[in-house]
Structures are given as C-alpha cells and as structure tokens.
Amino acid sequence: MNRLLTSMMAGAMALAASQALAADKVTLQLKWVTQAQFAGYYVAKDKGFYEAENLDVEIKPGGPDIAPAQVLAGGGADVIIDWMPSALATREKGVAVVNIAQPFKSSGMMLTCRKETGIKSPKDFPGRTLGVWFYGNEYPFLSWMSHLGIPTDGGAKGVTVLKQGFNVDPLLQKQADCISTMTYNEYWQVIDAGIAADDLVVFKYQDQGVATLEDGIYVLEDKLKDAAFADRMVRFVRASMKGWKWAEENPDAAAEIVLDNDATGAQTEKHQKRMMGEIAKLTAGSNGALDPADYERTVKTLLEGGSDPVITKKPEGAWTHAITDKALK
C-alpha cells in the first residue's frame, strides 16, 4: 500500500511538474509566404529563443488570399505581422488592432519604372499606367499620389492604376510604365528577368518622404488586458528581436533557416540570401520599440489621402510601448 501510495504521489508530482513546464502556445500569422522578410521569427524558433522563453510558437505563412487582421479578429492567431496603413485602416473600421513592437525601421516599398518610358521624376507620372498592389497594400501609393496632387482616376492629368498581381509581369510585358516592388523582392525579380539595373528608374517611398511603417507586430487591444497574454507577448517580442538581430548579423545563415522552413520548396537560395541582405537594411536601427516620430509620419501620410484618405481621423491608442518596455530591459 505504501509503495502504491508513493508511486501515485510520484506520478502526481511528475504530472504537475510537466504541466508547470509546458510551453505557452503562441500562433503567429505572417503577412506573406515563408521568405526572408520574416527571417527573425524563423530564426527565433530555430535557435531556441522562443523555447528559452517557455514559448511554443506556431508560424503560419500568409498569401494573397490571407488578410492577417481578419485572421486575428477571427481567433486564428494570437499575433500578426502587418503594415501600419492596413492596421490603422482596420482599426478605424472597428477591429481594435494595436502595434506592440516595430522590428522594421525603414520602408522597402518603391515604384520601379522602365527608363525607356522617359520617366525621370514623379512629375512625369501623369498620363502613365502604374501597377499597384491592393488588399491593403495600395494605401501608401494612394497617399503618395495625393501628396503629389495627381489623380488616380485614369484621366489625362492623372495616372491609370493597374491592379497588379503579386508579380512583375506588367513591367516585363509593358502593360505598365512602372510597377510596385519591394527593395528585397520584386525588384530583383525584374533584374533576374533580364532587365539591367541601368535600364530602370526607381522611386523609394522612404526617399520621397511618404514612407509608412511596414511589418509591425500587432495584437487585439482587449487581449492586452489579460496579464497572462501580455506576459506571453513580452516574451514573444524579446525572443523575436533576438532572432532579428541574429539574422542581421548572420544573413546567409538566416536565409538558410528560412529555406529549411519553406514547405512549398518555391524559394531559391540565391533569392533568399539576397532578400535577407536587403531586409537587414530595413531592420537596422530598430531594437523593436516603435519610434513615435515614425508613427506620426505614417499617420500624417495616411491622413493626407485627398478625397479618399486611408484613415479619416487621427487614431487613438493604436500603439503601445507597454510590451517593449518590459521585453527590452
């Protein structure tokens, strides 16, 4: 009897210990497919940074039919990666997403044009056809055109907006004079397609003064009222930023980790290593805490969207330092 009791007590203690040590689950929804754009998170998982924070993180790739904020609102993720224009528009529509960390300091968005079109500056845009991504990615472009006073209605004094797929075909097939590209992705697809850099003209949003924040970390505001959830986010952000800084310092190795996690097998080593090199430029200078000046610039850009602004009023409570203040101690 004593032996049985001892055995039962030992079993109960072992069960209690295993439950106490069970890692807290966190589901992360990415904005796009598995690629070096999200290297910091894959590195944090691969290198055990999440495990060291007692987290079991599931990373869900995105895609053209996935809106991170909708996944978040529907309970399909605890935390998402999104661009701030999309997040602020979502918040104004009633889904209270809030930025808890900002690993990306700079914008990688730009317009890439064929030099043969004669476009040398934004003053040459009127009368042209410009490729633009939608599904929330059009907001920075529309704000930029509003800043320039260029209508997007297809009229003679404005530009014709071509709803661009997530590829570079409109430029290659000369359906558009310029297309949307990211410094770390589509621009290099144009180069790989055989168009020399000298035959292109690029306009970086960062250089045009209309850059908006990209790839921030967002959660639902109400969730932060739960102390246990907030604590999980502190540990998640801390581990994620360790992943990002490791990726910055080891770009080739980080790209290899991304490739190891690409279940589709669609990514190539050359492209991912090149992408990681460009991504490192965008995360450089950020420790994960949102810079209020960057936020204010983003809001100003979005509010000046002309007759169809991205947001109609200055957001309240759209970001917080509560998580990073603890995570980055």
Secondary structure, DSSP 8 states (H G I E B T S, - for coil): -HHHHHHHHHHHHHHHHHHHH--EEEEEE-SSSSSGGGHHHHHHHHTTHHHHTTEEEEEE---TT--HHHHHHTTS-SEEEE-HHHHHHHHHTT--EEEEEB---S--EEEEEEGGGT--SGGG-TT-EEEE--TTSSHHHHHHHHHHT---SS-TTS-EEEE--SSSHHHHTTS-SEEEEETTTHHHHHHHTT--GGGEEEEEHHHHT-----SEEEEEGGGGGSHHHHHHHHHHHHHHHHHHHHHHH-HHHHHHHHHHT-TT----HHHHHHHHHHHHHHHTT--BS--HHHHHHHHHHHHT-TTS-S-SS--SS-B-SHHHHHHT-
